[in-house]
Amino acid sequence: MATAQKSKKKPARNANRRNVWLLVITTLLIIGSVFLFTPPQERINQGLDIQGGLSVVLTAKGEDGQAVSNEDMEKSRAIIESRVNALGASESVVQVQGTDQILVQLPGLTNTEDALDTIGKTGKLEFARLDSFTDEDVKTKIENGQYGGEGVFTDEFGNSFPSGTEEHLEVAEGTYTPLVTGSNITNVSIGKESETSADYAVNVKLDSEGASAFAEATKELAPSKGKIVIILDNEVQSAPAVQSEIPNGEVSITGGYTLDGAKALQTVLESGSLPVSFEYAQSQTVGPTLGQDALASGVLVAAIGLAVVLLYLLVFYRGLGLVAAAMMAVFGVFYLGLLALLSRFGLFSLSLAGIAGIVLTIGMAADASILVLERVREEVRMGRSVRAASITGVRHGISTAIDADLVTLVSALTLFFLASASVKGFGLTLALGIACNVVAMLVFMMPLIRLLAPRAIAKHPGFWDVKDCQDLVAAEQAGRLPRKVKGRFIKRDINFVGHRRTFLIIAAVMIAAVAVVVGVRGLNFGIEFQGGTSINFRATGDVGIEEVRSAFSDAGEPDAVVQTAVSDGEQGFLVRTSNTSPDAATDVANQVAGQFGWSADSFEVSTIGPDWGASVVQSSLIALLVSFALIIAYIAIRFEYKMGVVAIVALLHDIIIVVGVYALVGREVTPNAVAALLTILGYSLYDKVVVFHRINENMKGDEGSCTFATMANRSVNQVFIRTLNTSLSSLIPVVAMLTFGGETLKDFAFAMAIGLVCGAYSTISVAIPLYTIWKQREPKYAKLVKKYGPEVQRCYLGYLPGDPRLKEFYANEGASEETCGAEGASDKGGAAESGARQAPKSAGKKRSRKKR
């Protein structure tokens, strides 16, 4: 006997030891994370939109309209990255997005014009003999020295004035024969043109092949003082006459360069020539003050959202709410530590889209906590001890949460690898949040609940919010029906699945209405999709809108659209023009700001080509389709393919409804809105996978005991309170963003608020109805419909109608099954523990004794 007791205690001691070690690991991870991110403003890199600087999107143009190869794009990225590093910009980002674009972000950069000239210059350097030129007009101009000088501009009255910029003669490819190219350069240095000149020259050293060709050419040209023409990006830089043979391969490039201009050319030549030419699709200059204001706004939003969610958890779950709050705090520390670690290696920079992603992952962490807490309470209601419930409930709850997290992770990683711009950043923060959430559940929440269960929770069930579950079990064992069950404010299941056809008709009508609204009103696309310039002025004081219109008219933009805008409580203006030149747009903004005395860092200029937004949408759609395929594949492996298909149909329903609301209210569609639309998929999927997980469990336990529709309806009702709680906990930070966030955060929040509501609704009204109709056509479940009838049987306090043990409880209460409104055919097979509540055997034994 003593041996048996020892064998029982040993596994418990081992489990406790394992749980203690997990908490020790958690403590070490917390200490390490705090060390990594303290102080966060220094340890976590700030991106362009927070720190300020320059963002440029370059679009590659292949020869004769041909597609640019991946090899050329990667080579171009490496060359541009080399040029950016030479500019001295820290924490810069140079990455290929899509198939023909390169995104360049230079946080903290102030000299944007020189940067634009340097990073996108093709850098194609060629040396050619003048006598090889076939265009006689060009040849004559070079011969007469008319290949470079200060440019001029003409005003509206025909007067010509110096432009202050150096202009060079353009020559067409194919009209000359290159002698030496930039690929022959081995070294580049800067020096003066001459001892008395104020201009600088760029001196290049050629390799043996280039030096040999140059020596031969200069030897032939020296007697006649022939010229060697130096061409950079199809523009003549200089055309010196050859005085003597140059055998050492040392050539000097002159052209009236300033020191900065010579350094820029040196950077271009040292990094090499780009294999393809690029043009600017988007150029955005961001003032640091704007970013810091938005950062403060984002931190405030995160704090408000977190505080309200924690308060809600504490009120609803009491002591277990403390566990959930602690879990979310650990999750937050892990998250900040991971961001700081990635920042240390230059793999992460915090952006406004990232802030929105962090705020939204608060809701996901709360969702996972609620899943576990609800499952533990449910296990206690099923008659298990607190200790046993802490083992099985936590295991089932975390298993469900991980399934939902992994499906969401598939979507997040697809966005990160295939999408572009803010969509990519949003996918990254979402994926990182999911990883931290899973780790926090496994190393902290699981061992903590299991250590607390045998003593603290079992001894004080009222404080830990499980006493009502124990009272329910006690009432069942005494043969009584409980009068009240927490969280089951409706004792009889809501007949969701019974109205499945009505729900689907409503969904079809709503989609048709969206088609009409979009067809009539259209969508209000931002300039990202149409091309143009957006200038956002903040802290503009008492200046009126008409004064701003007049200032833009004076600056040469009479058709500018001026709107008032309030951000962070300050009056400002949002101005849109059709100008697509980044330099000209910045000049206009500076001119207007100077007229009213506004500081240079109080406005943001975004110049965007019309193909920029289209490329974001295209890459996002590709990511969307790939994620759909992967989601169906994952759900098919984990559950079955039909669940995956109906989940995708429900997701499309959610996206269509959100698009319809945008068309109805006329809100501007921006890339941020596209990112939010795609992120909705994660939340919508999370809810659906949780319900699918419960249906999958009940399918195994309720084999043949009721129709599939009844089982599906019971599954939805079993997780209905969890759906309400998690939807609220996710919606709270989103509403905080919509109320207190800056303009960028509000773009995300508006779409997310609609999407969260649609996601929860579509689970009940689209996914489950479609799945039920599909499954009941299978021969196996079609037989059950014939056996039990087409009506959905609605459980009362978890019992199937017609259960003989339930009738016995009714008899003890002096009630009848009909007075409680039970419906449907009787269930002779009883109820399985994983589905309807298992009636205790002790109650039946009591009745037998009384009869004797």
N, C-alpha and C positions, 0 to 999 in steps of 0.2 A: 504493500500500500504506500509506504514511504517512497519507494522507488518511483511509483506512478506519479506521485505529487511532484517529485523533483523533475521528472520528464516534462510535466506540464509547465512548471515555472521557468525551466531553462529557456524555451523559445521566447517567453515574454521578456525575460531579462535580456536576451540577445536583441530583441526588437527595440527595447528601450535604449540599449547601448547604441544601436544603429541610429535611432532618432536623435540621441544626444550628440553623436558625432556629426550628424547633418546640421544641427544647430550651431555646432562649433565651426563647421565649414562656412555656414552663413555669416557668422560673426567675423571670421577672417575676410570673407568677401566684402562685407560692409566696410570694414576698416580700410581694406585696399581701395575700394571705390571712393570712399571719402577722401583718402589721400590723393587719389588721381584727379578728382574734380574740384578740390579746394585750392584757391578760390575759383569758382566756375567761370567768372568773366575773363580770367587769364588762362585757364586750362582748356576751355572749350573754344575752338576756333570760331570766330564770327565771320559769317559769309558776307558777300557783297552787299546785299540789301540791308544789312545791319551796320557794317563797318563803313560802307560807302566805297565808291570807286567806279570802275568801268566794266560793263558787260557787253560783249560783242558776239554776235552769231554770224559766222562766215559761211556762205554757200558756194560750193565748188561748181565751176562751170567747165564741163568737158569740151574737147575740141569737136566742132561741128555738131553740137548737141548730143554727143555720145555720153553714155553713163560713165561715171567715175568709178574706177576699181577700188576695192577695199585696200589693196596694197598702196595705192596712191594716197588714199585718205589717211592711212596710218603713218605714212612717211611725212605727209603734210603736217599731221598732228605733232610728230616729234620735232619737226623743224620749227613750227610756231611755238612749241613749248620751250625750245632752246632760246628763241628770241625773247619770249616773255621773261625767262629767268635772267637774261642779260639786262632787262629793264629794272631789275631789282625788286620786283613785286613779290611780297611774301604771301604765302597761302593762296597762290593763284591756282586756277582750275583751267585746264585745257583738255577737252574731251570730245570725241566724235559722237555726234548724236544723229540717229537716222543713218541714211546711206550717203548723204552729200553735204552735211553740215558739221562745223566745228564750233563748239561753245568755248569762249574765252572769258574768264572772270578774273579781274584784277582788283582785289580789295585794297582800299587805301590809296590807290593811284590818283594823283592829282593832275598830271600833265597828260590828259587824255588824247589830245590831238596828235602829239608825237607818237603815242602808243599806237593809235589807229594807223598812222603812216607806216609804222615799223612791222607790226604783227601780220598785216595782210598783204604786204608787198611781195610780189611774186619772186623778186630777187634774181631774175634771169639776166646774168651779165655775159656780154659778148664783146669781143674785139674783132673788127672787120676792116679790111683795106678799103679806102675811099674809092679806089678804082674798080672795086667789085660791085658798087651800087648800080642798079639798072634804072632807077627813077632819076631822070635828069634834073628835075626841079629840086628834089631833095639834095642831089649831089651838088648843085650850084649853091644852095643855101649853106651847106656845110663848108664848101670851098671858100665862101665869103664870110664865114664866121657867124652866120645867122642861125645858130642852133640852140641858143639859150640866152636868157636875160630876164629882167623883171617884167612880170605880166602887167597888163592894164585892164581896167574895167570901164565900161561906158555907162553913164547915168541916163535917165529918161530924157534929158535934153540934148543928148549927143556929145556931151563933154567926156573926154578921156582922162583917167587918173591912174597913177601907179597903184597896183594891187598889193604890193609889199611881199609878194611871193615869187619864187623863181619858177619859170616855165621853160620847158625843153621841147625841142623839135621831135615830133613823133615820126617813126619810120615803120613801115609795114614789113612783117616777116616775109621772106621769100624775095625781097628786093635787094638783098646783099648776101654775101657768102661769109659766114662766121669763120674767123681765123683761130681764135681761142675762146673757150667758154668758162663759166664760173666753176665748173667741175675741175679745172686745172689749177685752181687757187690753193696754195698750201699755207699762206700766212697773210694777215691783213693788219696794217698799222695806220696810225694817223700822224700827219705832219703838216707843216706850213707849205703853201704853194711855193713861196720864196721867202727869203729873209725879210723882205720889206712888205710882203702882202699880209692883209688882215684875214684873208680866206685860208681855208684848210684844204688839204688834199688827202685822199685815201690811197695808201701805198699797198700794192698787192705783190706777193711772191708767187711765181708760177712753178709748177712741177716740171720735171725734165721734158716731158712731151710738149707742154705748153711753151716752155722756154726755147725749145728747139724750133718750133713753128714760128714763134715771135722773132727769134734771131734771124731766121731765114728771110722773113718778110721785111724786117727793118734793114737788112743788108741790101735788099733789092730796092727799097724806097729811099734810102739815104741820099744817093746821088741826085735825085730829082726833088728832094724835100717833100716826098709824098706823105699823105696823112693816114694815120691809124684812127679809126672812129671807135669810141668806147660807148657801148649801148647798154642801158639798164632798163629792163621792162619796156622795151621798144621805144625808149626815149634817149636821144643823143646827149650824153653827159659832157663829153669833150672830144676834140678832134685834133690832137697835137701833130705837128709836122715832125717827121723823123729827121733828126740832125745827124745821127750816126747809128751804127749797128748796136743793138742792145742784146748782148749775148747771155746775160746772167738771169733773165726772166723777171726782172724787177720793173714794175710798171706803176706809174703814178696817175690816179684818176682825179681830175680837177673839174670844177664846175661851179665855183662860187659858194662852196660849202661853209656854213658856220661850224663851230665846234660840235654843237648838238646834232646838226645834220650829218656831219662826218661820222660821229659815233653811231648814229642810227644806220647809216649805210654800212659801217663796219659790222654791226650786229647782223644785218641781213646777209652780207657776204660770208661771214664766218659760219652762219648756220646753214648756208646752202640755199639753192633756189627751190621754190616749191614746184612740184611736178605738174600741178594744175593751177589755174588762176581762180581767185576768189573774189566775191563781191559781198558787201555788207547786207545781211538780211535784217539784222536788228543791232542797234547801238543804244545803250542805255547808260546814262551818267546818274549815279545815285549819290545824294548828299548824305554824309554820315549822321547828321542831326535827325534826318527822317528815320533812319534805321534805328537809332537809339530810342527815339520816341516809340517806334513800333515794338522794340524789344521790351521796353517797360510795360507797354500795353499787353504784350503777350504774357509776360511774367504775372501781371495782375490777373489776367484771365485764368491762367493755370492755377493760381492760388485760390481764386474764388471757386472755380470748378471743383478743385480737390477738397476744399473745406466743406462745400455743400454736399458732395457725394459722401464724405466721411460722416457728416452729421446724419444724413439719411440712413446710412448703414447702422450707426449706433442706435438710432431711435427704433428701427425696425427689428434688428437682431440682438440688441443689448450686448451681452458679453461676447457672443460670437461675432458681433459687429466690431468689437475691439480687435479680434483676431484678423478680420478682414481689413481693418484700418492699418494694423501693423504690417500685413502682407503688402498693402499698397505702398506703404512707406519704404519697405525693403525693395519693392519693385522700382520705386523712384530713385533710390540710391544706386541700385544696380544699373539703371538706365543712364544716369548721369555719369557714372564711372565708365561705362562702355563708350559713351560719346567722347569723354575726355581721353580715353585710351586711343580711340581712332583718330582724334584730333592730334595727338602727339606724333602719330606717324603720317600726318597729312592726308588722312583718308576721309575726314569729315569736317564740314564747316556748317555752323548753325545758320539757317535761313529762316525767313518768315514762314515759308511753307513747312519747314522743320518744326517750328514752334507749334503750328497748327497740328502737325502730326503727333507731337508729344502730348498736347492737350487732349487729343482724341484717344490716345492710348490709355489715358486715365480711365475712360469709360470701359475699355477692354479689360483692364486689370480688375476693375470692380465687377465686371461681368463674370470673370473666372471665379472670383471670390464668392459671389452669390450662387453660382452653380454648385460649388463644393458645400457651402452652408446649407442650401436647400436639400441637397442629397443626404447630408448627415441627418437633418431633421426628419426627412422622409424615412430613412432606415430606422430611426427610433419609433416613428409612427407605425412601422410594420412589425413592431414587437421586439426588436433587437435591443440588447443592452447598450448603454452609452459607449462602452469600450468597443463592443463589436461594431456598432454603427460608425465609430471613428475610423475603423479599419476598412470596412466595405464601402461606407458612404464616401470617404475621402478618395478611395481608389476609383469608384465609379464616377465621381464628380470631376476628378482631375483627368480621367480618361476621356470624358465628354469634352472638357475644355481643351485638351490637347488636340482632339480630332477637329474641333472648330478652329483652333489656332493654326493647325497645319493647312487646312483648306484656305484660310485667309492668307497664310504665308505664301502659298502657291501664287495667289493673285498679286501680293506685294512684290515678290521677287520677279515675277514676269514684268511688272511695271518698271522695276528698277533696271532690268537688263535690256528691255526692248523699247521703253518709252523715252521721252526726252524732257528737258527743262524741269519745271517744278514738279511734273508728274514723276520723274525719276527720283527727285529728292523726297517726295512724299512716300514713294514706295520704299525707300531706304529706311526712313524713320519708322514706318509701320512695321517693317521686317525686324528691325532692332528691338522695337517695343514688344513684339510677339516673343522673340527669343528671351528677353528679360522676364517676361510674364511666366513663361514655362519654367525657367530656372527658379524663380521665386516660389512658385507653387511646390516644386519638388523638394527643394532644400530647406524651405522655411515653413510654409503653411501645413504641409502634410505631417512632418514630425511634431510640430507644435500642437496641433489638434490631438494627435495620438498620445502625446505625453500628458496633456491636460485632461483627457477624457476619463481615465480610471479614477482620478481623485477630485480635481477641482470641479469639473463639469458634472460628474456623477453626484457629488456632495451638495452642489448648489445649482440644481437644474433650473430654478427660476431665474437666477441672474444670467445663466448661459443660454436661456431661451429654448430649453427643450422640455420644460415641465408640462406644457400643454400637450406635447406629443406623448409623454408618459401618461398623462391623464386620459388621453384617448385610448391607449392600450388598456389601462385599468378599467375604463368604462366597458370596453368590449369584453374583457374577461369576466366582469360582473354581469354581463348580459344586458347592458344598458346602451342606448344610443347617446353619444355625446351631444350636448346642446350647442356647443360652439367649438370650432376648430380654427386656430389662427391661420390666416392665409387662405382659408377656404370660405370667403365671405359669401359664396354661392355654394350651398351644400351639394346640390345636384349639378352634374356636368352641364356646361353650356353646349348646346347642340350645333357646334361649328360645322362639322362634317355633314350634318343633316341638311344644311342649307348650301351645300357645295355648288349646286347648279346656279343658285341665285348669286353667289359670290362671283362665279366665273362670268355670268352675264354682266354684272356690274363692272368687272375688270374690262370686258370687251367694250362696253359703252364708254368707259373712261378713256381707253386707248383711241377709240373713234373720235371722241371729243378733242383729244390732244391733236389728232391729225387735222381736224377742222381749225383749231386755234392756231396751230403753226402755219397752216395754209393761208389763213386770213391775216393774222398779225405778223407772222414771220418771227425770226429770232434777231435780237439786237446784238450783232457781233461787234466785239471790240476792235480796236485798230490792229490788234495782233492778227486778225483775219483779213483786214481790208488794206492795210498799209497806211502809213502816216506817222504823225508825231503826237505824243501825249506829253503835256507839260503840267506837272502838279505843283502848284504854289501853296505853301503853308505859312501860317502866322502872318497874314497879309494886312492885319490891322483894319482900319476903317475905309480902305479903298473900295469903291463901288464897282459893280460889274461893267457899267458903261465906260468907266475910266480904263479898265483893263482891255475892253474891246478896242477902244481908241488907241491905246498904246500898241497893241498888236497890229492895228491898221497902219500906224506910223512906221512900224518895223517891217512892213512889207507883207503882212499876212491879213488882208482885209476880210477873208472868208473864215477866219478862225472861229471855232465854236467855243464859247466861254460859258462855263457852268460854275455856280458856287458849290463849295464842298466844305464840310465840317469834319475835321479829324482830330480826335483826342481833345475835343472841346474848343478847338481853335478854328477861326474862319480862314478859308482858303479858296482857291480856284483850280478847276480842272479845265485845261485848254487843249483842244484838239485841232490839228491842222493837217493838211494833205502833204506837207513837206516831208520827203523821205531822206533828206541829206542830214546826217548826224551833225556835221560841222555847222551848217546853216541853222539848224534847229537850236543848237546850243548858243549860237550868236544871238538869235532872236530872243531866247530866254534871258540871256545876260543883259541885253539891251532893255527889255521890259523891267527886269529886276532893278537895274540901275536907275531907271526913271522914277521908281517908287521908293528907292532906298532899301530894297530887300537884299539880304545877304546872299552870297553866291552859293551857300550850302543850304538854302531854305527851299530849294526846288529840285524836282526830279525830271529829267528829260528822257523820254523813251522814243526812239525812232525805229520803226519796225517795217520790214518789207512785207508785202501781202502774202508771201509764201511761208512766212514764219509760223503763223497760227495754223495754217493748213498742214504743215509738216508735223506740228505737235499733235494735231488730231489724227493724222495718218498713222504716226508711230503709236499713239494711244490705242487706236482701233486694232492695229496689229497685235499689240500687247493684250488687248481685250480678247481677241479671238483665240490667241494662244492660251491665255489663262482659262478661257471657257473649256478648251479641249483638255487641259491638264486637270481642271476641277472635275470634269466628268470622269476622267480616267482614275483620279484618286478616289472619288466617291464610289465608283464601280468596284475598285479593289477592296475598299474598306467596307462598303455596304452592298449596293447594287447600282447598275448603270441607270435604272429608271429614276432613282433619287437624283442623280446628277443632272439628267435631262430636265426634270421639272424644276430643279433649282435654277438652272440657266434661264428657263422660260420666265420664272418669277423675277430674276435679276433684270431681264430685259423689260419687264413690266415696270420695275422701279425706275429704271433710267428714263423710259418713255414718259412716265408721270412727272419726273423732275424737269425734263425738257419742256413739257407742257406748261408747268407752272412758270418757268422762265419766260416762255412766250406770252403767257397771260399777263404777268406783271411788268413785262418789258425790261427786266433786269439784264444788264450787259453780260454777254457770254465771253469769258476770258479763259486763258489757259489754266488759271487757278480753279475756275469752275469745272473745267474738264478734269483736273486732278481730283477735285472733290467728288465728281460723279463716279469716277473709277474707285475711289476709296469707299464709297457707299457699298460697293460690292462686298468688301470685307465684312462690314457690319451685317448686311443682309444675309450673307453666307453663314456667318456665325450663328445667327438665330435659327436658320433652317437646319444646319447640321445638328444643333442641340435637339431639335424635335425629331429629326431622322434617327438620331442615336437612341432616343427613347422608344420610337416605333420599332427599331431593330431589336431592342431588348424585349419588348412586349410581343413581337412576332415569335420569339423563341419560347416565351412563357405561356402564351395564350393559344397555343396550337389547337384549333378546332373548337374553342370554347365560345366563340362569338364571331360575328362577321368582321371582315377587315375594316369596314367603315366604323363599327363600334370600337374596335381596338385603336384605330387611328384617332378617333374623337377623344377617347380616354387619354391617349398619349399627349395630345395637345393640351388638354385640361390639366394634366399632371405637371406640365412645365409652364402653365399659363402665368402663375404668380411670378415665377422666375423671369418670364418674358417682360412682364410689366416692370419689375424692379430693375432689370438690366437696361431696358429701354429708357427708363427715367434716369438711371445713373449715367448713361451715355449721352442723353439729351441735355443734361444739366450743364456740362462744360461747353457744349455746342451753343446753347442759349447764352452762356456767359460770353463766348466769342462774338456772337451776334450783337450783344448788348454793349460790351466794353471794348471789343477788339478794334484794331485799325482796319483800314479799307481792305488790305490783303486778307486778314483773318476773316472779315465779314464775307468775302467772296466764298471762302471755304464753308463758313458756318451756314450761310443761306441754303446752299445745296445740301449740306449735311443734315440740317434740321428737317428738310422735306424728306430726304433719303432715309433717315432713321425711322420716321413714322411709316413711310412706304415699305421699308424692309420688314418691320414687325407685322404690318398688315398683310403683306403679300404672302407671308408664310401660311397664314390662316386662310386667306381668300384665294390664293392661286396655287402655291406649291402643294399643300396637303390635299385640296380638292382634286387636282389633276392626278396626283399620285394615287389617291383612293380609287378614282374612276378607272385608271389604268390597271391597278392591281386586282380589282374585283372582276375584271374580265378574264383573269387567269382561271383555268378549270378548277384548281384547288379552292380558290375563294368564291368562285361562282356557285359551287355546291353548298357552301355555308350560307349564301344568300337565300338559296332555296330552302335550306333547313330552318334558318332563324327569321327569314323575312327581310325585306329591303330596308325597314326602319332602323334607325340608329338607336341602340339601347343606351340610355343615359344612366351612368352610375350615380348612386347616392352615397356620399361619403366614401367613395372608392369601391363600393360593392356593385356587382352586376345585378340588374333587376332579375327576380326569379330565383336568386340563390336561396336554397332552403334555410341556410343558417341566418341570412338576412331577415327572412320571414319570422324566424324565432325571436330575433331582436325586436322586430315590430310588435310581435305579440306581447312581449314583456312591457313595452311602452304603451300598450292599449291602442296602438295605431294599426293601420293597414298599409300595404304596399301602394294602394291606389291614392291614399291621402297624401303620400309624399310625391305623387306624380310620376311614378316609374312607368316606363314605356317598354314596348317590345316583347318579344317572345321570351319565355323562361330559359334560363341557362342551366341545363342539367349537369353541365360539366364542372361547375364550381369556378373559382377564381384562382389564378396563379399568383404567387407572391410578387413577381416582377411586374404584374399589371394591376388588377384590382386587388384590394386589400385581402389578405388571408385571414379568414375568421378564426379566432382562437378555438382550439379543441376543448378547452376547459369549459366553455359555455355549454357545449353540447352535453358534456358529462354531467353538469349540474342538473339539466332538465331530465336526464335519464334517472337520476337518483330520486327526484321528486315524483316521477311516475311510479316507481316501485313503492 
